[in-house]
Amino acid sequence: MGGRRQEAGGRSRRQEQEAGAGGRRQEAGGKGSRQYAVFPIDFVERRLGWAAPRCIIHPMQNKEIRFASRPAGMPTLDNFQIVEADVPKPNDGEVLVRTLYISVDPYLRGRMREGRSYVPPFEVGQVITSGIVGEVAESRSPVFQPGDVVTGMLGWRLYNVVKPGELRKVDPRIAPVTTPLGVLGMPGLTAYFGLLDIGQPKQGEIVVVSGAAGAVGLTVCQIAKIKGCRAVGIAGSDEKNRYLREELGVDATINYRTVQKPDRQEGISNAGGMLHALKEACPKGIDVYFDNVGGEISDAVLPLLNHGARIVICGQISLYNLDKADVGPRPHPYLLVNSALMKGFIVSDYAARFSEGVTQLAQWLAEGKLKYAETVVKGFENTPRAFIGLFAGENLGKQIVKVADA
């Protein structure tokens, strides 16, 4: 693991300095880069017998990461295969994109499982896809020029050939190029629409967020504060909870790993003291619960629901790697007696409104009302390891892989 470096001042803390709006980063080192022999240009010209063109030629080698096998429980490195491949050539109307950053996200675990879901599962042998920020290396389309920074849902490859309609340009002058993978991308939009459309927080209400130190949770907590609510965040380390309180202004936090005294009341058992901790943090009950984790943490929320409470089901990361179906308390009586709403959603449900969400998130970011954090793992080969790290809670904010410099 690489060391940490924090940048003082600005709207947010970073551990790798970039121009534009800041975030906080952690870096994990990978293997060294390829080595090339370098000769003085006059030596090359004498050997060739003619004047060499004044340009730099970058050797291009492609690699891709394939889905090797379906995990049984927690994914391992054996479920992935790194393969060398030729760099593809774009046809007319296509562009060649060099990968700069790869997004790793918990929802990818669901695509590794066979069966019906909101998105088709990966096939064994298929190249894994997720959000990527890249640079146009070659263009045979009038829409993009070499050097343009773009983002899209692309394969885990060093180079991808893409149709222009699958990409959108990224303006590095507005915010760092990684933000389309986080606060100005899918995680930010998930927080925005999930909380505001389903949670509908009102000033003075209590909003509880599980997975509060993840890419979605950080944004949910801050939007709740923007809307005048009391925000309570649940995360898995004291460091993360300090960040939530001291950097983001979250009103109260709970470290679910350290709460004691399993609860045996209200039909909630083996919840690690979460009900007691929630009662202390939310003495007036809970109006909105934004659920990123599921399991026993979410079970403990149910007895504290206020009348008319709203539960936003965004993720269930605590259940993704279970071999058997999870059995917990049935929520129906709590929903009934409190006239409460529980609703799940997929961010693509709001595709027609994405521009609205990005515009508002970018405005809050520019105004300093919204901060973000990133955990950056270096090295293309470390992409599977970065993905697995999500389920151990290694990340603060958005987990991304840095593949190359722009």
KOLROMAR-131904 format. One line per field, with one value per residue (C-alpha): x, y, z; residue number from 1; residue in one letter. Coordinates in steps of 0.5 Angstrom, whole numbers. Each point is the difference from the previous one (the first is absolute). Layout:
N
x <- X | ... .
y <- Y | ... .
z <- Z | ... .
pos <- NUM | ... .
code <- A | ... .
***
This chain:
406
x <- 0 | 2 | 1 | -5 | 0 | -5 | -1 | -2 | -5 | -5 | -7 | 3 | 6 | 4 | 6 | 1 | 1 | -4 | -3 | -7 | -5 | 3 | -1 | 3 | 4 | 4 | 5 | 2 | 7 | 0 | 6 | 5 | -1 | 3 | 7 | 2 | 7 | 1 | 6 | 2 | -4 | 7 | 2 | -7 | 1 | 7 | -2 | -6 | 4 | -6 | -3 | -5 | -7 | 0 | -6 | -1 | -2 | -3 | 0 | -8 | -1 | -7 | -2 | -7 | -3 | -5 | -5 | 3 | -5 | -6 | 2 | -3 | -1 | 6 | 3 | 7 | 6 | -1 | -7 | 4 | 5 | 4 | 2 | 4 | -3 | 1 | -2 | -6 | 0 | -7 | -4 | -3 | -4 | 3 | 5 | 6 | 0 | 6 | -3 | 2 | -4 | -5 | -6 | -1 | -7 | -3 | -6 | 5 | 0 | -7 | 2 | 4 | -6 | -4 | -8 | -4 | 1 | 0 | 6 | 2 | 6 | 7 | 1 | 6 | 6 | -3 | 4 | -3 | -3 | -1 | 1 | 6 | 3 | 5 | 4 | -2 | 7 | -3 | -6 | -4 | -6 | -1 | -3 | 6 | 8 | 6 | 1 | -7 | -2 | -6 | -4 | -4 | -2 | 6 | 4 | 5 | 6 | 6 | -4 | -7 | -3 | -6 | -6 | -1 | -7 | 3 | 4 | 0 | 5 | 3 | 2 | 6 | -1 | -6 | 2 | 5 | 0 | -2 | -7 | -4 | 1 | -2 | -3 | -2 | -2 | -4 | 2 | -2 | -6 | -2 | 0 | -3 | -6 | -1 | 0 | -4 | -5 | -1 | 2 | -3 | 4 | -3 | 3 | 1 | -1 | 5 | 3 | 5 | 4 | 4 | 6 | 1 | 7 | -1 | 0 | -8 | 0 | 4 | -4 | -7 | 3 | 2 | -7 | -4 | 4 | -1 | -7 | 0 | 0 | 3 | 5 | 2 | 5 | 2 | 7 | 5 | 6 | 2 | 4 | -6 | -5 | 5 | 0 | -8 | 0 | 6 | 0 | -7 | -4 | -4 | -3 | 1 | 3 | 0 | 6 | -4 | 7 | 1 | -8 | -1 | -5 | -4 | -8 | -5 | -6 | -5 | 1 | 7 | 6 | 7 | 0 | 7 | -3 | -3 | -7 | 3 | 5 | -5 | -5 | 6 | 1 | -7 | -4 | -6 | 0 | 1 | -3 | 4 | 5 | 4 | 2 | 7 | 1 | -6 | 1 | 0 | 2 | -7 | -4 | 2 | -3 | -7 | -2 | 2 | -4 | -5 | -7 | 1 | 7 | 4 | 5 | 4 | 3 | 6 | 5 | 1 | 7 | 0 | -4 | 4 | 5 | -5 | 0 | -7 | -6 | 0 | -6 | -2 | -6 | -6 | 0 | -8 | -3 | 5 | -2 | -7 | -1 | 4 | -3 | 7 | 3 | 5 | 3 | 5 | 3 | 5 | 4 | -2 | -7 | 2 | 4 | -5 | 2 | 7 | 2 | -4 | 4 | 7 | -2 | -2 | 5 | 6 | -4 | 1 | 7 | 2 | -3 | 4 | -7 | 2 | 7 | 2 | 5 | 4 | 4 | 5 | 4 | 5 | 1 | -4 | 2 | -3 | -7 | -3 | 4 | -4 | -6 | 0 | 3 | -7 | -3 | 5 | -2 | 7 | -2 | -2 | -5 | 1 | 5 | 3 | 6 | 5 | 3 | 4 | 1 | -4 .
y <- 0 | 7 | 6 | 5 | 7 | 5 | 7 | 6 | 5 | -1 | -3 | -7 | -4 | -3 | -5 | 1 | 7 | 2 | 6 | 2 | -1 | -5 | -7 | -4 | -6 | -6 | -3 | -8 | -1 | -5 | -3 | 4 | 3 | -3 | 2 | 3 | 1 | 8 | 2 | 7 | 3 | 1 | -7 | -2 | 4 | -2 | -7 | 1 | 5 | 4 | 5 | -3 | 3 | 4 | -4 | -5 | -7 | -4 | -7 | -3 | -6 | -2 | -4 | -2 | -3 | -6 | -3 | -7 | -3 | 1 | 1 | -4 | 5 | 5 | 2 | -2 | 1 | -6 | 2 | 5 | -1 | 5 | -1 | 3 | 2 | 4 | 8 | 0 | 5 | 4 | 0 | 6 | 3 | -3 | 3 | -4 | 2 | -1 | -1 | 4 | -2 | -6 | 1 | -6 | -1 | -5 | -1 | -4 | -5 | -1 | -1 | -6 | -4 | -4 | 2 | 5 | 7 | 7 | 0 | -7 | -4 | 0 | -7 | -4 | 3 | 6 | 7 | 3 | 7 | 6 | 8 | 2 | 7 | 0 | 4 | 0 | -3 | -1 | 3 | -2 | 4 | 7 | 0 | -1 | 3 | -4 | 3 | 1 | -3 | -4 | -5 | -6 | -7 | -4 | -6 | -1 | 1 | 4 | 2 | 0 | 1 | 4 | 3 | 7 | -1 | -4 | 6 | 7 | 5 | 2 | 8 | 0 | 7 | -1 | -6 | -5 | -5 | -6 | 4 | -3 | -7 | 2 | 7 | 2 | -7 | -6 | 0 | 8 | -1 | -6 | 4 | 6 | -4 | -5 | 5 | 6 | -4 | -6 | 2 | 7 | 3 | 6 | 5 | -2 | -7 | -6 | -4 | -6 | -2 | -7 | -1 | 7 | 1 | -3 | 4 | 0 | 1 | 6 | 3 | -2 | 3 | 7 | 0 | -1 | 6 | 4 | -1 | 2 | -7 | -4 | -5 | -6 | -4 | -7 | -3 | -5 | 4 | 6 | 3 | 0 | 2 | 6 | 2 | 0 | 5 | 4 | 1 | -1 | 3 | -7 | 1 | -7 | -6 | -7 | -5 | -7 | -4 | 2 | 1 | -5 | -4 | -4 | 2 | -5 | 5 | 2 | -6 | 2 | -5 | 0 | 7 | 2 | 5 | 4 | 1 | 3 | 4 | 3 | 2 | 4 | 3 | 1 | 1 | 3 | -6 | 0 | 3 | -2 | -6 | -1 | -7 | -2 | -6 | -4 | -6 | 1 | 8 | 1 | -5 | 5 | 6 | -3 | 1 | 7 | 2 | 6 | 1 | 1 | -2 | -1 | -6 | 1 | -7 | 1 | -5 | -7 | 0 | -5 | -5 | 0 | -6 | -4 | -7 | -1 | 5 | 4 | -1 | 6 | 4 | 1 | 8 | 0 | 1 | 6 | 3 | -1 | 3 | 6 | 1 | -1 | 0 | -5 | 0 | -2 | 3 | 0 | 6 | -1 | 1 | 7 | 0 | 6 | 4 | -1 | 7 | 3 | -4 | 1 | 8 | 0 | -4 | 4 | 7 | -3 | -2 | 7 | 3 | -4 | -3 | -7 | -3 | -7 | -5 | -5 | -6 | -2 | -6 | 0 | -5 | -3 | -7 | 2 | 1 | -6 | 1 | 7 | -3 | -6 | 6 | 3 | -6 | 1 | 7 | 2 | 7 | 7 | 2 | -2 | -6 | 1 | -3 | 5 | -3 | 5 | 8 | 4 .
z <- 0 | -2 | 6 | 1 | -2 | 2 | -4 | 5 | -2 | -5 | 0 | 1 | 2 | -5 | 0 | -7 | -3 | -6 | -3 | 1 | 6 | 5 | 3 | 5 | -2 | 2 | -5 | 0 | -4 | -5 | -5 | -3 | -7 | -6 | -2 | -6 | -3 | -2 | -5 | -1 | -7 | -3 | 1 | -3 | -6 | -1 | 0 | -5 | -5 | 0 | 5 | 5 | 1 | 6 | 4 | 5 | -2 | 6 | -1 | 1 | 3 | 2 | 6 | 2 | 7 | -1 | 4 | 1 | 5 | 4 | 8 | 5 | 6 | 0 | -7 | 0 | -5 | -3 | -3 | -5 | -6 | -2 | -8 | -5 | -6 | -7 | 0 | -4 | -6 | 0 | -7 | -3 | 5 | 6 | 5 | 4 | 7 | 5 | 7 | 6 | 6 | 1 | 5 | 4 | 3 | 5 | -5 | -5 | 5 | -2 | -7 | 2 | 2 | -4 | 0 | -2 | 2 | -2 | -4 | -4 | 3 | -2 | -4 | 2 | -5 | -1 | 1 | 6 | -1 | 4 | 0 | -3 | -1 | -6 | -5 | -8 | -3 | -7 | -3 | -6 | 2 | -1 | 7 | 4 | -1 | 2 | 7 | 2 | 7 | 0 | 5 | -2 | 2 | -3 | 1 | 5 | -5 | -1 | -7 | -3 | -6 | 1 | -4 | 1 | 3 | 6 | 2 | 3 | 0 | 7 | 1 | 5 | 1 | 4 | 5 | 0 | -5 | 5 | 2 | -5 | 3 | 7 | 2 | -7 | -2 | 2 | 7 | 1 | -5 | 5 | 6 | -3 | -3 | 5 | 6 | -3 | -4 | 4 | 7 | -1 | 6 | 4 | 4 | 7 | -1 | 2 | -6 | 1 | -5 | 0 | -4 | 2 | -2 | -7 | -6 | 0 | 7 | 1 | -5 | 3 | 7 | -3 | -4 | 6 | 4 | -6 | 1 | 7 | 3 | 6 | -3 | 3 | -3 | 1 | -2 | 1 | 3 | 5 | -5 | -5 | 5 | 2 | -7 | -1 | 6 | 0 | -8 | -2 | 6 | 1 | 7 | 3 | -2 | 2 | -1 | -1 | 1 | 7 | 3 | 6 | 3 | -5 | 0 | 2 | 0 | -5 | -4 | -2 | 2 | -2 | -2 | 4 | 4 | -6 | 3 | 6 | -4 | -4 | 6 | 2 | -6 | -2 | 6 | -4 | -4 | -8 | -6 | -5 | -1 | -6 | 0 | -4 | 4 | 2 | 6 | 7 | 0 | -4 | 5 | 5 | -3 | -1 | 8 | 0 | -7 | 1 | -3 | -7 | 0 | -7 | -1 | -6 | -3 | -4 | 2 | 4 | 0 | 7 | -4 | -7 | 2 | 4 | -2 | 3 | 0 | 6 | 5 | 4 | 3 | -4 | -1 | -2 | 7 | 1 | -7 | 2 | 7 | -2 | -7 | -3 | -7 | -2 | -7 | -4 | -6 | -6 | -2 | -7 | 1 | 0 | -6 | -3 | 6 | 0 | -3 | 6 | 5 | -3 | 0 | 7 | 3 | -4 | 3 | 7 | -2 | -2 | 5 | 6 | 2 | -2 | 1 | -2 | 1 | -4 | 1 | -6 | -1 | -5 | -5 | -5 | 2 | 7 | -2 | 2 | 7 | 0 | -1 | 5 | 5 | 0 | 4 | 5 | 1 | -2 | -4 | 2 | -5 | -7 | -1 | -7 | -4 | -3 | -6 | -4 | 1 | -5 .
pos <- 1 | 2 | 3 | 4 | 5 | 6 | 7 | 8 | 9 | 10 | 11 | 12 | 13 | 14 | 15 | 16 | 17 | 18 | 19 | 20 | 21 | 22 | 23 | 24 | 25 | 26 | 27 | 28 | 29 | 30 | 31 | 32 | 33 | 34 | 35 | 36 | 37 | 38 | 39 | 40 | 41 | 42 | 43 | 44 | 45 | 46 | 47 | 48 | 49 | 50 | 51 | 52 | 53 | 54 | 55 | 56 | 57 | 58 | 59 | 60 | 61 | 62 | 63 | 64 | 65 | 66 | 67 | 68 | 69 | 70 | 71 | 72 | 73 | 74 | 75 | 76 | 77 | 78 | 79 | 80 | 81 | 82 | 83 | 84 | 85 | 86 | 87 | 88 | 89 | 90 | 91 | 92 | 93 | 94 | 95 | 96 | 97 | 98 | 99 | 100 | 101 | 102 | 103 | 104 | 105 | 106 | 107 | 108 | 109 | 110 | 111 | 112 | 113 | 114 | 115 | 116 | 117 | 118 | 119 | 120 | 121 | 122 | 123 | 124 | 125 | 126 | 127 | 128 | 129 | 130 | 131 | 132 | 133 | 134 | 135 | 136 | 137 | 138 | 139 | 140 | 141 | 142 | 143 | 144 | 145 | 146 | 147 | 148 | 149 | 150 | 151 | 152 | 153 | 154 | 155 | 156 | 157 | 158 | 159 | 160 | 161 | 162 | 163 | 164 | 165 | 166 | 167 | 168 | 169 | 170 | 171 | 172 | 173 | 174 | 175 | 176 | 177 | 178 | 179 | 180 | 181 | 182 | 183 | 184 | 185 | 186 | 187 | 188 | 189 | 190 | 191 | 192 | 193 | 194 | 195 | 196 | 197 | 198 | 199 | 200 | 201 | 202 | 203 | 204 | 205 | 206 | 207 | 208 | 209 | 210 | 211 | 212 | 213 | 214 | 215 | 216 | 217 | 218 | 219 | 220 | 221 | 222 | 223 | 224 | 225 | 226 | 227 | 228 | 229 | 230 | 231 | 232 | 233 | 234 | 235 | 236 | 237 | 238 | 239 | 240 | 241 | 242 | 243 | 244 | 245 | 246 | 247 | 248 | 249 | 250 | 251 | 252 | 253 | 254 | 255 | 256 | 257 | 258 | 259 | 260 | 261 | 262 | 263 | 264 | 265 | 266 | 267 | 268 | 269 | 270 | 271 | 272 | 273 | 274 | 275 | 276 | 277 | 278 | 279 | 280 | 281 | 282 | 283 | 284 | 285 | 286 | 287 | 288 | 289 | 290 | 291 | 292 | 293 | 294 | 295 | 296 | 297 | 298 | 299 | 300 | 301 | 302 | 303 | 304 | 305 | 306 | 307 | 308 | 309 | 310 | 311 | 312 | 313 | 314 | 315 | 316 | 317 | 318 | 319 | 320 | 321 | 322 | 323 | 324 | 325 | 326 | 327 | 328 | 329 | 330 | 331 | 332 | 333 | 334 | 335 | 336 | 337 | 338 | 339 | 340 | 341 | 342 | 343 | 344 | 345 | 346 | 347 | 348 | 349 | 350 | 351 | 352 | 353 | 354 | 355 | 356 | 357 | 358 | 359 | 360 | 361 | 362 | 363 | 364 | 365 | 366 | 367 | 368 | 369 | 370 | 371 | 372 | 373 | 374 | 375 | 376 | 377 | 378 | 379 | 380 | 381 | 382 | 383 | 384 | 385 | 386 | 387 | 388 | 389 | 390 | 391 | 392 | 393 | 394 | 395 | 396 | 397 | 398 | 399 | 400 | 401 | 402 | 403 | 404 | 405 | 406 .
code <- M | G | G | R | R | Q | E | A | G | G | R | S | R | R | Q | E | Q | E | A | G | A | G | G | R | R | Q | E | A | G | G | K | G | S | R | Q | Y | A | V | F | P | I | D | F | V | E | R | R | L | G | W | A | A | P | R | C | I | I | H | P | M | Q | N | K | E | I | R | F | A | S | R | P | A | G | M | P | T | L | D | N | F | Q | I | V | E | A | D | V | P | K | P | N | D | G | E | V | L | V | R | T | L | Y | I | S | V | D | P | Y | L | R | G | R | M | R | E | G | R | S | Y | V | P | P | F | E | V | G | Q | V | I | T | S | G | I | V | G | E | V | A | E | S | R | S | P | V | F | Q | P | G | D | V | V | T | G | M | L | G | W | R | L | Y | N | V | V | K | P | G | E | L | R | K | V | D | P | R | I | A | P | V | T | T | P | L | G | V | L | G | M | P | G | L | T | A | Y | F | G | L | L | D | I | G | Q | P | K | Q | G | E | I | V | V | V | S | G | A | A | G | A | V | G | L | T | V | C | Q | I | A | K | I | K | G | C | R | A | V | G | I | A | G | S | D | E | K | N | R | Y | L | R | E | E | L | G | V | D | A | T | I | N | Y | R | T | V | Q | K | P | D | R | Q | E | G | I | S | N | A | G | G | M | L | H | A | L | K | E | A | C | P | K | G | I | D | V | Y | F | D | N | V | G | G | E | I | S | D | A | V | L | P | L | L | N | H | G | A | R | I | V | I | C | G | Q | I | S | L | Y | N | L | D | K | A | D | V | G | P | R | P | H | P | Y | L | L | V | N | S | A | L | M | K | G | F | I | V | S | D | Y | A | A | R | F | S | E | G | V | T | Q | L | A | Q | W | L | A | E | G | K | L | K | Y | A | E | T | V | V | K | G | F | E | N | T | P | R | A | F | I | G | L | F | A | G | E | N | L | G | K | Q | I | V | K | V | A | D | A .
***
